[in-house]
Amino acid sequence: MTAPPAVSADFAAAQRAREAAWLSALATPSYPADRERDEPDCSLRTPFQRDRDRIVHSKAFRRLKHKTQVFVAPEGDHYRTRLTHTLEVTGISRTVARALRLNEDLTEAIGLGHDVGHPPFGHIGEDVLDRCGRERFGRGFRHNEHSLRVVSVLEALNLTEPVRDGILRHSSGAVEPATLEGRIVRLVDRIAYINHDIDDAVRAGVLAPEDLPAEEIAVLGPTGSARIDALVHDLVEHSERAGDIGQGSAVGRAMLSLRSFMFERVYLGPRARAEHAKIERVLRGLFEWYCEHPAELPEGAPGASEAERVVDYLAGMTDRFAIRTWTERFVPQGLAL
């Protein structure tokens, strides 16, 4: 029986040579690894592959499977969650990175980590935590900033700087990411959620296919897969020519218009508004409870303030854990005889 080949003692040098032969001059190289705390490189994985694995094995990543994307605790098995959204963003982003000969490993790590700090109940939950924090502590909440706190402090993954930068800056309100790989994830995040949220809204009966705006659909395509295909091809073609990450004007306008339609009809529509008050009652109730009962909070990160301990705990909750915790504290449970 032939013994398996030994692992190369100079994996990093071989990887550098492969990247020099394949990657675009605009790509982010895998070496050297720029981490907050120095550590030896792995002889089997690039630094960005190690970051990817650390994110996937984190507790925060696993909890995404029970966090809302759009619909809270849906009864059907086929609605997106924050985890499936993350996987869709990552898959599309890798496709774009490969087509542009950018660093797939970096793109994948950013994609997998971008939402690990998202609170329960989607963007409604984020809004409630933001307002609660400002009212009580004079500091708001943004899930992209909290995602960075999760990987840097709460789970202390010691990720590389390009991955941390891409996670922090993936939201539209933040400064553009420093790398093209991070900019891919930032744009693809929007491409993914607009299209899969349409699919879920139709499944839930919130929208009918004929409700979608005709002009935008004519530009982008009649189905989710057709729209994503059109958006990705447009993104790759225009980015290749520009040497940066961007869209064509017609497709970009159509996508932004479709996003506005989704905010009006789905994200802030009548059915969503009906859930807003319930979500506010749960999260605000828990926020105030833990502010008044800090002894019930976990120990938290070393040196964490009261505000950080409360927000860290609430943001880490899944939808169902938040509902159960609120129920235990605010709903009469009956007496055992």
FIGUMAR-199072 format. One record per residue (C-alpha): x, y, z; residue in three letters. Coordinates in steps of 0.5 Angstrom, whole numbers, padded with zeros to 4 digits, always signed. Example, Ala and Ser with C-alpha at 12.3 -4.5 7.8 and 13.67 -1.06 7.14 Angstrom:
BEGIN
+0025-0009+0016ALA +0027-0002+0014SER 
***
This chain:
BEGIN
+0000+0000+0000MET +0003+0007-0002THR +0003+0012+0003ALA +0000+0018+0003PRO +0004+0024+0000PRO +0007+0028+0006ALA +0004+0035+0007VAL +0009+0041+0004SER +0013+0044+0009ALA +0013+0050+0004ASP +0005+0051+0003PHE +0005+0058+0004ALA +0010+0059-0002ALA +0007+0054-0006ALA +0000+0058-0005GLN +0004+0065-0006ARG +0006+0062-0013ALA -0001+0060-0015ARG -0004+0067-0013GLU +0001+0070-0017ALA +0000+0066-0023ALA -0008+0066-0023TRP -0010+0072-0019LEU -0012+0079-0021SER -0007+0085-0019ALA -0013+0088-0016LEU -0014+0082-0011ALA -0012+0081-0004THR -0006+0077-0003PRO -0007+0071+0002SER +0000+0073+0005TYR +0002+0075+0010PRO -0003+0074+0015ALA -0005+0081+0019ASP -0008+0079+0025ARG -0009+0083+0032GLU -0005+0077+0035ARG +0001+0074+0031ASP +0000+0066+0030GLU +0004+0061+0026PRO +0001+0060+0019ASP -0003+0053+0018CYS +0001+0048+0013SER -0006+0046+0010LEU -0010+0053+0009ARG -0009+0060+0008THR -0010+0065+0013PRO -0017+0067+0010PHE -0019+0059+0010GLN -0017+0059+0017ARG -0022+0065+0018ASP -0027+0062+0015ARG -0027+0055+0019ASP -0027+0059+0025ARG -0033+0063+0023ILE -0037+0057+0021VAL -0035+0053+0028HIS -0037+0059+0032SER -0043+0059+0036LYS -0046+0066+0033ALA -0046+0062+0026PHE -0050+0056+0029ARG -0055+0061+0032ARG -0056+0064+0025LEU -0061+0058+0023LYS -0066+0060+0028HIS -0066+0068+0027LYS -0071+0071+0022THR -0069+0074+0015GLN -0076+0077+0014VAL -0082+0072+0017PHE -0081+0071+0024VAL -0082+0064+0026ALA -0085+0062+0020PRO -0089+0055+0020GLU -0086+0053+0013GLY -0080+0049+0012ASP -0078+0053+0006HIS -0077+0060+0008TYR -0070+0063+0009ARG -0067+0064+0016THR -0061+0069+0017ARG -0057+0063+0016LEU -0059+0061+0009THR -0059+0068+0007HIS -0051+0068+0009THR -0050+0062+0005LEU -0053+0065-0001GLU -0049+0071+0000VAL -0043+0067+0000THR -0044+0063-0006GLY -0046+0068-0010ILE -0040+0072-0008SER -0035+0067-0009ARG -0038+0066-0016THR -0037+0074-0017VAL -0030+0073-0014ALA -0028+0067-0019ARG -0030+0071-0025ALA -0026+0077-0023LEU -0020+0073-0021ARG -0020+0076-0014LEU -0019+0072-0007ASN -0025+0067-0006GLU -0022+0065+0000ASP -0023+0072+0003LEU -0029+0073+0000THR -0032+0067+0003GLU -0030+0069+0010ALA -0033+0076+0009ILE -0039+0073+0007GLY -0040+0067+0012LEU -0038+0072+0018GLY -0042+0079+0015HIS -0049+0077+0019ASP -0046+0074+0026VAL -0048+0080+0030GLY -0055+0080+0027HIS -0060+0080+0033PRO -0067+0076+0033PRO -0073+0078+0029PHE -0069+0081+0023GLY -0068+0089+0022HIS -0074+0090+0026ILE -0070+0087+0032GLY -0064+0091+0030GLU -0069+0098+0030ASP -0071+0096+0037VAL -0065+0095+0040LEU -0062+0101+0037ASP -0067+0105+0040ARG -0067+0102+0047CYS -0059+0103+0047GLY -0060+0110+0045ARG -0065+0112+0050GLU -0062+0108+0056ARG -0055+0109+0055PHE -0054+0114+0049GLY -0051+0109+0044ARG -0054+0106+0039GLY -0054+0099+0035PHE -0052+0097+0028ARG -0051+0089+0027HIS -0045+0090+0022ASN -0041+0093+0028GLU -0044+0088+0033HIS -0042+0083+0028SER -0034+0085+0029LEU -0035+0085+0036ARG -0037+0078+0036VAL -0031+0076+0032VAL -0026+0080+0035SER -0029+0080+0043VAL -0034+0076+0044LEU -0031+0069+0041GLU -0024+0072+0040ALA -0023+0069+0033LEU -0017+0073+0032ASN -0019+0074+0024LEU -0015+0077+0019THR -0016+0085+0018GLU -0019+0084+0011PRO -0024+0080+0014VAL -0026+0084+0020ARG -0026+0090+0015ASP -0031+0087+0010GLY -0035+0084+0016ILE -0035+0091+0019LEU -0037+0095+0012ARG -0042+0090+0009HIS -0048+0095+0011SER -0050+0101+0006SER -0049+0106+0012GLY -0042+0104+0013ALA -0036+0106+0009VAL -0034+0102+0003GLU -0030+0096+0005PRO -0022+0097+0003ALA -0022+0091-0001THR -0025+0089-0007LEU -0027+0082-0004GLU -0031+0086+0001GLY -0034+0090-0004ARG -0037+0084-0007ILE -0040+0082-0001VAL -0043+0088+0001ARG -0047+0089-0006LEU -0048+0081-0007VAL -0052+0082+0000ASP -0057+0086-0003ARG -0058+0082-0009ILE -0059+0076-0005ALA -0064+0079+0000TYR -0068+0083-0005ILE -0069+0076-0009ASN -0070+0071-0004HIS -0075+0076+0000ASP -0079+0076-0006ILE -0079+0069-0006ASP -0081+0068+0001ASP -0086+0074+0000ALA -0090+0070-0005VAL -0090+0064-0002ARG -0093+0067+0004ALA -0098+0070+0000GLY -0096+0077+0002VAL -0094+0078-0006LEU -0097+0075-0012ALA -0092+0075-0018PRO -0097+0080-0022GLU -0096+0085-0016ASP -0088+0086-0018LEU -0087+0092-0022PRO -0087+0091-0029ALA -0081+0095-0031GLU -0076+0093-0026GLU -0078+0086-0028ILE -0077+0087-0035ALA -0070+0089-0034VAL -0068+0084-0029LEU -0072+0078-0031GLY -0079+0074-0029PRO -0076+0069-0024THR -0071+0070-0018GLY -0066+0065-0021SER -0067+0070-0028ALA -0066+0076-0024ARG -0060+0074-0020ILE -0057+0071-0026ASP -0058+0078-0030ALA -0055+0082-0024LEU -0049+0077-0023VAL -0047+0078-0030HIS -0048+0085-0030ASP -0044+0086-0024LEU -0038+0082-0027VAL -0038+0085-0034GLU -0038+0092-0031HIS -0033+0091-0025SER -0028+0088-0030GLU -0028+0094-0034ARG -0028+0099-0029ALA -0023+0095-0024GLY -0028+0096-0019ASP -0034+0093-0016ILE -0040+0096-0019GLY -0047+0095-0023GLN -0049+0098-0030GLY -0054+0104-0029SER -0060+0101-0032ALA -0059+0094-0028VAL -0057+0098-0022GLY -0063+0103-0022ARG -0068+0097-0023ALA -0065+0093-0017MET -0066+0100-0013LEU -0073+0101-0015SER -0074+0094-0014LEU -0071+0094-0007ARG -0076+0101-0005SER -0082+0096-0008PHE -0080+0091-0003MET -0079+0096+0003PHE -0086+0099+0001GLU -0090+0092+0000ARG -0086+0087+0005VAL -0081+0090+0010TYR -0086+0096+0012LEU -0092+0093+0009GLY -0099+0092+0013PRO -0097+0085+0015ARG -0090+0087+0018ALA -0093+0093+0021ARG -0097+0088+0025ALA -0091+0084+0028GLU -0087+0090+0030HIS -0091+0092+0036ALA -0090+0085+0038LYS -0083+0084+0037ILE -0082+0091+0040GLU -0086+0089+0047ARG -0081+0082+0047VAL -0075+0086+0046LEU -0076+0092+0050ARG -0079+0088+0055GLY -0073+0084+0056LEU -0068+0090+0055PHE -0071+0093+0061GLU -0072+0087+0065TRP -0064+0086+0064TYR -0062+0093+0066CYS -0066+0092+0072GLU -0064+0085+0074HIS -0056+0085+0071PRO -0055+0079+0076ALA -0059+0075+0071GLU -0054+0076+0066LEU -0048+0072+0064PRO -0042+0074+0066GLU -0040+0077+0059GLY -0034+0079+0056ALA -0028+0081+0061PRO -0029+0089+0062GLY -0036+0089+0059ALA -0040+0095+0061SER -0047+0094+0063GLU -0050+0097+0057ALA -0045+0092+0053GLU -0047+0086+0057ARG -0055+0087+0056VAL -0054+0088+0049VAL -0049+0083+0048ASP -0054+0078+0051TYR -0060+0080+0047LEU -0057+0081+0040ALA -0054+0074+0041GLY -0061+0071+0042MET -0065+0067+0037THR -0072+0068+0036ASP -0075+0063+0039ARG -0070+0064+0045PHE -0072+0071+0046ALA -0080+0069+0046ILE -0079+0063+0051ARG -0075+0068+0055THR -0080+0074+0055TRP -0085+0069+0056THR -0082+0066+0063GLU -0081+0073+0065ARG -0088+0076+0063PHE -0093+0071+0062VAL -0096+0068+0068PRO -0094+0060+0068GLN -0099+0057+0073GLY -0098+0054+0080LEU -0096+0047+0081ALA -0101+0044+0086LEU 
***
